[in-house]
Amino acid sequence: MANGGVPPAATPGRVALTRSGQGVLATGLALVAAGWAAGYREPVAFGLAGVFAVLAAVGWTLVPPGIAASRRLAPTHTTRGGHTTATVTLRRTGRRARRGLRLVDSCGEVSVDVPAPTPGSGDTATVDYTVPTPRRGRIAVGPLRLVLGDPFGFCRRTHAFGDAEALVVRPCTVPIGAPASGQDAHLDGTTSDAVNGAPSAFHALRPYVPGDDQRMVHWRSTARAGTLIVRQLADLNRPHTTVVLDTDPAHYPDIPGDAADAQSALFELAVDVAASVASGAAQLAFPVRLVADGTWLPTGGDGGTGAILDALAVVRPGAPGSLGQALGMLGRARTGGSLVVVTGDGADGTVLRRIESVRQVFHRIRVVRVGSEAFGEPRKPRPGSGHIVLDITALAELPGAWNRGPGR
């Protein structure tokens, strides 16, 4: 198993000749053919020696390595550039373990050579290495491969152990407070789904758990599901935060054209800012909604930062015009609370005027633009605009700009 215990059995691959092996085999066959045709024994002898050397190398790699391997990741969730350790365990499975083995692991598109100590009879050996996490996203680590080669370097065979594990590389965050929403937070800081006597609204349907108010049973959904389904209500006294991440490539000048897979420092900074704002509100048990590429992202309920960071870990630049699509969706949803729009410095005045179109839906609106060289004091909103704009060039500038903003 990949997470420890008894190492999984190997899945042997095909025997493959190296370039040296292919060259020796081709040269040997050519010498045999030429010597035989010309009637000379010496070229035939040299050619046969090369062919037999390659065949011996093939036979060498067909022998099982006598070692089983497994890998365990800790932790399985980290931040970009964070530290994740892979612990590789080697165990003897035969009387004799082959030497000169090469252990290789895959971390996304990167191959990592791992030292392969030879365990003693009945023993295990472990070796650790640091998993590279330069990029945000869901990275496939593995499968672990044991490469068996011959002493001449003519042939190799790869034995795979287990399946690939998923490593989630989350965006980086900095601690900031929740944005002001125009509403007072509940004095008790409640995190319940509904509060008796407090203003509440329908949030979602979920399965019944012991202790739920039976008056909240949604009988129509219960009849369809065959099990009790209750209505989940949200306390409207708690400030609601909606974070919109602009994924329009045109608003990030370092993305060439509309290449959705291009690495963009500005877009990564925007994702970090959105993660900091959303997780800051979630840590205070305030309801958080995430919108990216014109769709709602799963946030895992109130007060949980893990689901928020996991959702933002896989966000990529989207289609042109995605910000307008997201704002149109918010205008129809009428969610209320505070709105934070994170965009790039390629966003012009047209984008800001488009954000004003949802001003009547939210109590407070903030726009954070990343990459602008005009960073300084937060801009005061124009009369009737209803929002402020914060310009930052690095994630470390966000807490200061956030706390200096109006409405704090």
Salt bridges, closest charged atoms under 4 A:
ASP105 OD2 - ARG71 NE 2.71
ASP113 OD1 - ARG102 NH2 3.20
GLU165 OE2 - ARG71 NH1 2.67
ASP193 OD2 - ARG206 NH2 3.57
ASP212 OD2 - ARG206 NH1 2.98
ASP213 OD2 - ARG215 NH2 2.74
ASP246 OD2 - HIS251 ND1 2.42
ASP248 OD2 - HIS251 NE2 3.88
GLU268 OE1 - ARG80 NH1 3.54
GLU268 OE2 - ARG136 NH2 2.74
ASP272 OD2 - ARG80 NH2 2.71
ASP302 OD2 - ARG238 NH2 2.86
ASP310 OD2 - HIS77 NE2 3.62
ASP310 OD1 - ARG170 NE 2.76
GLU356 OE2 - ARG382 NH2 2.93
GLU377 OE1 - ARG404 NE 3.53
ASP391 OD1 - ARG369 NE 3.06
ASP391 OD2 - ARG379 NH2 2.82
